[in-house]
């Protein structure tokens, strides 16, 4: 069971890292999901963007640009916290 969970975790990391090839990633301020910019979710007349995951609409200035360093730092902090709590 542990091996399956580990494989799922590494698959998720791999898939997220592959997103960084576009260099156009943003984090939703509402649900924290990381997604590539999608013009179909943007309303230029109102300067609003709708998250494709949580469907929350907000001003485009609230979007947080995400870099690979941000992702790796967050991943490390999560791992470190899990390790300190005896979960790794």
KOLGU-4560 file (N, C-alpha, C; in nm, 3 decimals, padded with zeros to 5 digits):
<recs>
<n_xx: 00.082 n_yy: -00.119 n_zz: 00.000 ca_xx: 00.000 ca_yy: 00.000 ca_zz: 00.000 c_xx: 00.087 c_yy: 00.126 c_zz: 00.000 mol: A seq: 1 type: UNK>
<n_xx: 00.194 n_yy: 00.126 n_zz: 00.079 ca_xx: 00.283 ca_yy: 00.242 ca_zz: 00.087 c_xx: 00.347 c_yy: 00.270 c_zz: -00.048 mol: A seq: 2 type: UNK>
<n_xx: 00.385 n_yy: 00.162 n_zz: -00.122 ca_xx: 00.447 ca_yy: 00.180 ca_zz: -00.253 c_xx: 00.350 c_yy: 00.247 c_zz: -00.350 mol: A seq: 3 type: UNK>
<n_xx: 00.223 n_yy: 00.209 n_zz: -00.344 ca_xx: 00.121 ca_yy: 00.270 ca_zz: -00.431 c_xx: 00.108 c_yy: 00.418 c_zz: -00.400 mol: A seq: 4 type: UNK>
<n_xx: 00.102 n_yy: 00.454 n_zz: -00.272 ca_xx: 00.091 ca_yy: 00.594 ca_zz: -00.233 c_xx: 00.213 c_yy: 00.673 c_zz: -00.276 mol: A seq: 5 type: UNK>
<n_xx: 00.330 n_yy: 00.613 n_zz: -00.265 ca_xx: 00.453 ca_yy: 00.679 ca_zz: -00.307 c_xx: 00.451 c_yy: 00.703 c_zz: -00.457 mol: A seq: 6 type: UNK>
<n_xx: 00.409 n_yy: 00.602 n_zz: -00.534 ca_xx: 00.402 ca_yy: 00.617 ca_zz: -00.679 c_xx: 00.302 c_yy: 00.725 c_zz: -00.719 mol: A seq: 7 type: UNK>
<n_xx: 00.189 n_yy: 00.731 n_zz: -00.652 ca_xx: 00.090 ca_yy: 00.835 ca_zz: -00.680 c_xx: 00.147 c_yy: 00.972 c_zz: -00.650 mol: A seq: 8 type: UNK>
<n_xx: 00.218 n_yy: 00.985 n_zz: -00.539 ca_xx: 00.278 ca_yy: 01.112 ca_zz: -00.501 c_xx: 00.381 c_yy: 01.156 c_zz: -00.606 mol: A seq: 9 type: UNK>
<n_xx: 00.469 n_yy: 01.063 n_zz: -00.649 ca_xx: 00.570 ca_yy: 01.098 ca_zz: -00.747 c_xx: 00.508 c_yy: 01.128 c_zz: -00.883 mol: A seq: 10 type: UNK>
<n_xx: 00.401 n_yy: 01.059 n_zz: -00.919 ca_xx: 00.331 ca_yy: 01.090 ca_zz: -01.044 c_xx: 00.274 c_yy: 01.231 c_zz: -01.040 mol: A seq: 11 type: UNK>
<n_xx: 00.218 n_yy: 01.269 n_zz: -00.926 ca_xx: 00.164 ca_yy: 01.404 ca_zz: -00.912 c_xx: 00.274 c_yy: 01.509 c_zz: -00.924 mol: A seq: 12 type: UNK>
<n_xx: 00.388 n_yy: 01.483 n_zz: -00.862 ca_xx: 00.501 ca_yy: 01.576 ca_zz: -00.871 c_xx: 00.549 c_yy: 01.585 c_zz: -01.015 mol: A seq: 13 type: UNK>
<n_xx: 00.562 n_yy: 01.472 n_zz: -01.082 ca_xx: 00.607 ca_yy: 01.470 ca_zz: -01.221 c_xx: 00.512 c_yy: 01.549 c_zz: -01.310 mol: A seq: 14 type: UNK>
<n_xx: 00.383 n_yy: 01.528 n_zz: -01.293 ca_xx: 00.284 ca_yy: 01.599 ca_zz: -01.375 c_xx: 00.289 c_yy: 01.749 c_zz: -01.349 mol: A seq: 15 type: UNK>
<n_xx: 00.308 n_yy: 01.788 n_zz: -01.225 ca_xx: 00.316 ca_yy: 01.930 ca_zz: -01.193 c_xx: 00.443 c_yy: 01.991 c_zz: -01.252 mol: A seq: 16 type: UNK>
<n_xx: 00.555 n_yy: 01.921 n_zz: -01.242 ca_xx: 00.680 ca_yy: 01.972 ca_zz: -01.298 c_xx: 00.670 c_yy: 01.989 c_zz: -01.449 mol: A seq: 17 type: UNK>
<n_xx: 00.598 n_yy: 01.900 n_zz: -01.515 ca_xx: 00.580 ca_yy: 01.911 ca_zz: -01.660 c_xx: 00.504 c_yy: 02.038 c_zz: -01.698 mol: A seq: 18 type: UNK>
<n_xx: 00.419 n_yy: 02.087 n_zz: -01.610 ca_xx: 00.345 ca_yy: 02.211 ca_zz: -01.636 c_xx: 00.438 c_yy: 02.331 c_zz: -01.648 mol: A seq: 19 type: UNK>
<n_xx: 00.553 n_yy: 02.326 n_zz: -01.583 ca_xx: 00.643 ca_yy: 02.440 ca_zz: -01.580 c_xx: 00.712 c_yy: 02.464 c_zz: -01.713 mol: A seq: 20 type: UNK>
<n_xx: 00.697 n_yy: 02.375 n_zz: -01.809 ca_xx: 00.757 ca_yy: 02.398 ca_zz: -01.940 c_xx: 00.690 c_yy: 02.515 c_zz: -02.010 mol: A seq: 21 type: UNK>
<n_xx: 00.565 n_yy: 02.545 n_zz: -01.975 ca_xx: 00.492 ca_yy: 02.655 ca_zz: -02.039 c_xx: 00.535 c_yy: 02.791 c_zz: -01.983 mol: A seq: 22 type: UNK>
<n_xx: 00.581 n_yy: 02.794 n_zz: -01.860 ca_xx: 00.623 ca_yy: 02.917 ca_zz: -01.792 c_xx: 00.513 c_yy: 03.021 c_zz: -01.787 mol: A seq: 23 type: UNK>
<n_xx: 00.390 n_yy: 02.977 n_zz: -01.785 ca_xx: 00.276 ca_yy: 03.067 ca_zz: -01.780 c_xx: 00.178 c_yy: 03.017 c_zz: -01.675 mol: A seq: 24 type: UNK>
<n_xx: 00.230 n_yy: 02.988 n_zz: -01.556 ca_xx: 00.149 ca_yy: 02.928 ca_zz: -01.451 c_xx: 00.110 c_yy: 03.031 c_zz: -01.346 mol: A seq: 25 type: UNK>
<n_xx: -00.011 n_yy: 03.012 n_zz: -01.296 ca_xx: -00.064 ca_yy: 03.101 ca_zz: -01.194 c_xx: -00.134 c_yy: 03.019 c_zz: -01.087 mol: A seq: 26 type: UNK>
<n_xx: -00.136 n_yy: 03.073 n_zz: -00.968 ca_xx: -00.201 ca_yy: 03.006 ca_zz: -00.855 c_xx: -00.328 c_yy: 03.082 c_zz: -00.821 mol: A seq: 27 type: UNK>
<n_xx: -00.436 n_yy: 03.006 n_zz: -00.808 ca_xx: -00.564 ca_yy: 03.066 ca_zz: -00.771 c_xx: -00.556 c_yy: 03.113 c_zz: -00.626 mol: A seq: 28 type: UNK>
<n_xx: -00.596 n_yy: 03.236 n_zz: -00.598 ca_xx: -00.591 ca_yy: 03.285 ca_zz: -00.460 c_xx: -00.702 c_yy: 03.226 c_zz: -00.373 mol: A seq: 29 type: UNK>
<n_xx: -00.797 n_yy: 03.158 n_zz: -00.435 ca_xx: -00.908 ca_yy: 03.102 ca_zz: -00.360 c_xx: -00.882 c_yy: 02.957 c_zz: -00.321 mol: A seq: 30 type: UNK>
<n_xx: -00.842 n_yy: 02.872 n_zz: -00.418 ca_xx: -00.825 ca_yy: 02.729 ca_zz: -00.389 c_xx: -00.679 c_yy: 02.684 c_zz: -00.392 mol: A seq: 31 type: UNK>
<n_xx: -00.587 n_yy: 02.774 n_zz: -00.429 ca_xx: -00.442 ca_yy: 02.747 ca_zz: -00.435 c_xx: -00.400 c_yy: 02.650 c_zz: -00.545 mol: A seq: 32 type: UNK>
<n_xx: -00.490 n_yy: 02.615 n_zz: -00.638 ca_xx: -00.451 ca_yy: 02.527 ca_zz: -00.747 c_xx: -00.359 c_yy: 02.602 c_zz: -00.842 mol: A seq: 33 type: UNK>
<n_xx: -00.269 n_yy: 02.529 n_zz: -00.904 ca_xx: -00.174 ca_yy: 02.586 ca_zz: -01.000 c_xx: -00.217 c_yy: 02.542 c_zz: -01.139 mol: A seq: 34 type: UNK>
<n_xx: -00.240 n_yy: 02.641 n_zz: -01.225 ca_xx: -00.286 ca_yy: 02.612 ca_zz: -01.360 c_xx: -00.219 c_yy: 02.704 c_zz: -01.461 mol: A seq: 35 type: UNK>
<n_xx: -00.218 n_yy: 02.658 n_zz: -01.584 ca_xx: -00.167 ca_yy: 02.739 ca_zz: -01.693 c_xx: -00.273 c_yy: 02.842 c_zz: -01.731 mol: A seq: 36 type: UNK>
<n_xx: -00.228 n_yy: 02.961 n_zz: -01.769 ca_xx: -00.320 ca_yy: 03.067 ca_zz: -01.811 c_xx: -00.405 c_yy: 03.016 c_zz: -01.927 mol: A seq: 37 type: UNK>
<n_xx: -00.533 n_yy: 03.043 n_zz: -01.921 ca_xx: -00.626 ca_yy: 03.000 ca_zz: -02.026 c_xx: -00.712 c_yy: 03.121 c_zz: -02.064 mol: A seq: 38 type: UNK>
<n_xx: -00.696 n_yy: 03.168 n_zz: -02.186 ca_xx: -00.770 ca_yy: 03.286 ca_zz: -02.230 c_xx: -00.921 c_yy: 03.269 c_zz: -02.222 mol: A seq: 39 type: UNK>
<n_xx: -00.968 n_yy: 03.146 n_zz: -02.231 ca_xx: -01.113 ca_yy: 03.124 ca_zz: -02.225 c_xx: -01.169 c_yy: 03.151 c_zz: -02.084 mol: A seq: 40 type: UNK>
<n_xx: -01.083 n_yy: 03.155 n_zz: -01.984 ca_xx: -01.126 ca_yy: 03.184 ca_zz: -01.847 c_xx: -01.107 c_yy: 03.332 c_zz: -01.810 mol: A seq: 41 type: UNK>
<n_xx: -01.061 n_yy: 03.409 n_zz: -01.905 ca_xx: -01.032 ca_yy: 03.550 ca_zz: -01.879 c_xx: -01.139 c_yy: 03.639 c_zz: -01.943 mol: A seq: 42 type: UNK>
<n_xx: -01.186 n_yy: 03.737 n_zz: -01.867 ca_xx: -01.281 ca_yy: 03.835 ca_zz: -01.918 c_xx: -01.208 c_yy: 03.969 c_zz: -01.927 mol: A seq: 43 type: UNK>
<n_xx: -01.162 n_yy: 04.007 n_zz: -02.047 ca_xx: -01.084 ca_yy: 04.130 ca_zz: -02.060 c_xx: -01.163 c_yy: 04.257 c_zz: -02.031 mol: A seq: 44 type: UNK>
<n_xx: -01.294 n_yy: 04.253 n_zz: -02.053 ca_xx: -01.377 ca_yy: 04.371 ca_zz: -02.028 c_xx: -01.381 c_yy: 04.407 c_zz: -01.880 mol: A seq: 45 type: UNK>
<n_xx: -01.380 n_yy: 04.306 n_zz: -01.795 ca_xx: -01.386 ca_yy: 04.328 ca_zz: -01.651 c_xx: -01.253 c_yy: 04.302 c_zz: -01.581 mol: A seq: 46 type: UNK>
<n_xx: -01.154 n_yy: 04.257 n_zz: -01.658 ca_xx: -01.023 ca_yy: 04.219 ca_zz: -01.603 c_xx: -01.036 c_yy: 04.116 c_zz: -01.492 mol: A seq: 47 type: UNK>
<n_xx: -01.122 n_yy: 04.016 n_zz: -01.518 ca_xx: -01.141 ca_yy: 03.909 ca_zz: -01.420 c_xx: -01.100 c_yy: 03.775 c_zz: -01.480 mol: A seq: 48 type: UNK>
<n_xx: -01.068 n_yy: 03.685 n_zz: -01.393 ca_xx: -01.026 ca_yy: 03.551 ca_zz: -01.432 c_xx: -01.105 c_yy: 03.450 c_zz: -01.348 mol: A seq: 49 type: UNK>
<n_xx: -01.147 n_yy: 03.341 n_zz: -01.409 ca_xx: -01.220 ca_yy: 03.236 ca_zz: -01.339 c_xx: -01.134 c_yy: 03.111 c_zz: -01.331 mol: A seq: 50 type: UNK>
<n_xx: -01.113 n_yy: 03.063 n_zz: -01.210 ca_xx: -01.033 ca_yy: 02.943 ca_zz: -01.188 c_xx: -01.106 c_yy: 02.822 c_zz: -01.247 mol: A seq: 51 type: UNK>
<n_xx: -01.036 n_yy: 02.741 n_zz: -01.323 ca_xx: -01.100 ca_yy: 02.625 ca_zz: -01.384 c_xx: -01.125 c_yy: 02.514 c_zz: -01.282 mol: A seq: 52 type: UNK>
<n_xx: -01.061 n_yy: 02.519 n_zz: -01.167 ca_xx: -01.081 ca_yy: 02.415 ca_zz: -01.066 c_xx: -01.196 c_yy: 02.446 c_zz: -00.971 mol: A seq: 53 type: UNK>
<n_xx: -01.195 n_yy: 02.567 n_zz: -00.915 ca_xx: -01.298 ca_yy: 02.600 ca_zz: -00.816 c_xx: -01.407 c_yy: 02.691 c_zz: -00.872 mol: A seq: 54 type: UNK>
<n_xx: -01.388 n_yy: 02.740 n_zz: -00.994 ca_xx: -01.483 ca_yy: 02.828 ca_zz: -01.063 c_xx: -01.503 c_yy: 02.962 c_zz: -00.992 mol: A seq: 55 type: UNK>
<n_xx: -01.411 n_yy: 02.998 n_zz: -00.904 ca_xx: -01.417 ca_yy: 03.128 ca_zz: -00.836 c_xx: -01.366 c_yy: 03.235 c_zz: -00.933 mol: A seq: 56 type: UNK>
<n_xx: -01.436 n_yy: 03.348 n_zz: -00.941 ca_xx: -01.396 ca_yy: 03.458 ca_zz: -01.028 c_xx: -01.340 c_yy: 03.570 c_zz: -00.943 mol: A seq: 57 type: UNK>
<n_xx: -01.228 n_yy: 03.626 n_zz: -00.988 ca_xx: -01.160 ca_yy: 03.730 ca_zz: -00.913 c_xx: -01.086 c_yy: 03.822 c_zz: -01.008 mol: A seq: 58 type: UNK>
<n_xx: -01.041 n_yy: 03.935 n_zz: -00.959 ca_xx: -00.966 ca_yy: 04.030 ca_zz: -01.037 c_xx: -00.834 c_yy: 03.966 c_zz: -01.078 mol: A seq: 59 type: UNK>
<n_xx: -00.793 n_yy: 03.989 n_zz: -01.202 ca_xx: -00.671 ca_yy: 03.926 ca_zz: -01.252 c_xx: -00.547 c_yy: 03.964 c_zz: -01.172 mol: A seq: 60 type: UNK>
<n_xx: -00.548 n_yy: 04.079 n_zz: -01.106 ca_xx: -00.433 ca_yy: 04.120 ca_zz: -01.026 c_xx: -00.414 c_yy: 04.033 c_zz: -00.902 mol: A seq: 61 type: UNK>
<n_xx: -00.516 n_yy: 03.956 n_zz: -00.867 ca_xx: -00.506 ca_yy: 03.866 ca_zz: -00.751 c_xx: -00.436 c_yy: 03.735 c_zz: -00.784 mol: A seq: 62 type: UNK>
<n_xx: -00.421 n_yy: 03.705 n_zz: -00.914 ca_xx: -00.350 ca_yy: 03.583 ca_zz: -00.952 c_xx: -00.205 c_yy: 03.591 c_zz: -00.908 mol: A seq: 63 type: UNK>
<n_xx: -00.154 n_yy: 03.481 n_zz: -00.859 ca_xx: -00.016 ca_yy: 03.474 ca_zz: -00.815 c_xx: 00.066 c_yy: 03.398 c_zz: -00.918 mol: A seq: 64 type: UNK>
<n_xx: 00.167 n_yy: 03.462 n_zz: -00.974 ca_xx: 00.253 ca_yy: 03.393 ca_zz: -01.069 c_xx: 00.335 c_yy: 03.290 c_zz: -00.994 mol: A seq: 65 type: UNK>
<n_xx: 00.349 n_yy: 03.173 n_zz: -01.052 ca_xx: 00.419 ca_yy: 03.063 ca_zz: -00.986 c_xx: 00.542 c_yy: 03.026 c_zz: -01.068 mol: A seq: 66 type: UNK>
<n_xx: 00.655 n_yy: 03.015 n_zz: -00.999 ca_xx: 00.777 ca_yy: 02.972 ca_zz: -01.064 c_xx: 00.812 c_yy: 02.831 c_zz: -01.016 mol: A seq: 67 type: UNK>
<n_xx: 00.906 n_yy: 02.771 n_zz: -01.084 ca_xx: 00.952 ca_yy: 02.638 ca_zz: -01.044 c_xx: 01.010 c_yy: 02.643 c_zz: -00.903 mol: A seq: 68 type: UNK>
<n_xx: 01.081 n_yy: 02.749 n_zz: -00.871 ca_xx: 01.138 ca_yy: 02.764 ca_zz: -00.737 c_xx: 01.028 c_yy: 02.767 c_zz: -00.630 mol: A seq: 69 type: UNK>
<n_xx: 00.917 n_yy: 02.838 n_zz: -00.659 ca_xx: 00.804 ca_yy: 02.841 ca_zz: -00.566 c_xx: 00.751 c_yy: 02.700 c_zz: -00.540 mol: A seq: 70 type: UNK>
<n_xx: 00.735 n_yy: 02.624 n_zz: -00.648 ca_xx: 00.680 ca_yy: 02.489 ca_zz: -00.635 c_xx: 00.774 c_yy: 02.400 c_zz: -00.554 mol: A seq: 71 type: UNK>
<n_xx: 00.902 n_yy: 02.403 n_zz: -00.586 ca_xx: 00.999 ca_yy: 02.317 ca_zz: -00.516 c_xx: 01.008 c_yy: 02.356 c_zz: -00.369 mol: A seq: 72 type: UNK>
<n_xx: 01.005 n_yy: 02.485 n_zz: -00.340 ca_xx: 01.008 ca_yy: 02.532 ca_zz: -00.201 c_xx: 00.887 c_yy: 02.481 c_zz: -00.125 mol: A seq: 73 type: UNK>
<n_xx: 00.769 n_yy: 02.493 n_zz: -00.185 ca_xx: 00.647 ca_yy: 02.444 ca_zz: -00.123 c_xx: 00.652 c_yy: 02.293 c_zz: -00.101 mol: A seq: 74 type: UNK>
<n_xx: 00.703 n_yy: 02.223 n_zz: -00.200 ca_xx: 00.717 ca_yy: 02.077 ca_zz: -00.191 c_xx: 00.811 c_yy: 02.039 c_zz: -00.076 mol: A seq: 75 type: UNK>
<n_xx: 00.923 n_yy: 02.111 n_zz: -00.064 ca_xx: 01.019 ca_yy: 02.084 ca_zz: 00.042 c_xx: 00.957 c_yy: 02.111 c_zz: 00.180 mol: A seq: 76 type: UNK>
<n_xx: 00.888 n_yy: 02.225 n_zz: 00.192 ca_xx: 00.826 ca_yy: 02.260 ca_zz: 00.320 c_xx: 00.723 c_yy: 02.154 c_zz: 00.360 mol: A seq: 77 type: UNK>
<n_xx: 00.645 n_yy: 02.106 n_zz: 00.264 ca_xx: 00.547 ca_yy: 02.002 ca_zz: 00.292 c_xx: 00.616 c_yy: 01.874 c_zz: 00.336 mol: A seq: 78 type: UNK>
<n_xx: 00.722 n_yy: 01.834 n_zz: 00.263 ca_xx: 00.797 ca_yy: 01.713 ca_zz: 00.297 c_xx: 00.860 c_yy: 01.726 c_zz: 00.435 mol: A seq: 79 type: UNK>
<n_xx: 00.922 n_yy: 01.841 n_zz: 00.461 ca_xx: 00.987 ca_yy: 01.864 ca_zz: 00.590 c_xx: 00.885 c_yy: 01.856 c_zz: 00.703 mol: A seq: 80 type: UNK>
<n_xx: 00.767 n_yy: 01.917 n_zz: 00.683 ca_xx: 00.662 ca_yy: 01.912 ca_zz: 00.784 c_xx: 00.613 c_yy: 01.770 c_zz: 00.809 mol: A seq: 81 type: UNK>
<n_xx: 00.597 n_yy: 01.692 n_zz: 00.700 ca_xx: 00.554 ca_yy: 01.554 ca_zz: 00.714 c_xx: 00.660 c_yy: 01.471 c_zz: 00.786 mol: A seq: 82 type: UNK>
<n_xx: 00.786 n_yy: 01.496 n_zz: 00.752 ca_xx: 00.896 ca_yy: 01.422 ca_zz: 00.814 c_xx: 00.904 c_yy: 01.455 c_zz: 00.963 mol: A seq: 83 type: UNK>
<n_xx: 00.889 n_yy: 01.582 n_zz: 00.998 ca_xx: 00.895 ca_yy: 01.623 ca_zz: 01.138 c_xx: 00.777 c_yy: 01.568 c_zz: 01.217 mol: A seq: 84 type: UNK>
<n_xx: 00.665 n_yy: 01.543 n_zz: 01.150 ca_xx: 00.547 ca_yy: 01.488 ca_zz: 01.216 c_xx: 00.541 c_yy: 01.335 c_zz: 01.210 mol: A seq: 85 type: UNK>
<n_xx: 00.650 n_yy: 01.274 n_zz: 01.162 ca_xx: 00.658 ca_yy: 01.127 ca_zz: 01.157 c_xx: 00.577 c_yy: 01.063 c_zz: 01.047 mol: A seq: 86 type: UNK>
<n_xx: 00.543 n_yy: 01.139 n_zz: 00.942 ca_xx: 00.463 ca_yy: 01.086 ca_zz: 00.834 c_xx: 00.547 c_yy: 01.039 c_zz: 00.717 mol: A seq: 87 type: UNK>
<n_xx: 00.677 n_yy: 01.061 n_zz: 00.717 ca_xx: 00.763 ca_yy: 01.014 ca_zz: 00.608 c_xx: 00.861 c_yy: 00.912 c_zz: 00.661 mol: A seq: 88 type: UNK>
</recs>
